[in-house]
Amino acid sequence: MKTNLHPKYYPDAKITCACGNTFTTGSTQEEMKVEICSNCHPFYTGQMKYIDTAGRVEAFRAKREKAVEKVVSKKEKRQIKKMKKIQEERERPESLAELRKTKKAKKETKEN
């Protein structure tokens, strides 16, 4: 192996589960905390129980609600883009003299 390329390997890394079970294994991290292990996982225990780690259900519901609120059709997006373009055209100076005045005014405000 090349030197100073690979992370440090800990052959006796301590793993702690949310249920309180601890065991050791090899890892690149010295200590890890997990939500579920073989002692509390429904597949290994045979008990049916619902596992919601870190409120994923609530996070999913919040994400779905936010998505529903921001639904904008393609037609509306095109209309908004068109209105922005029209607004930019209106704000644009019509002559070179107006452009110079706006540049000069900006320069003066920066100096102050």
Secondary structure, DSSP 8 states (H G I E B T S, - for coil): --TTTS---EEEEEEEETTS-EEEEEESSSEEEES--TTT-HHHH-------GGGHHHHHHHHHHHHHHT---HHHHHHHHHHHHHHHHHHS-SSHHHHHHHHHHHHHHHH-
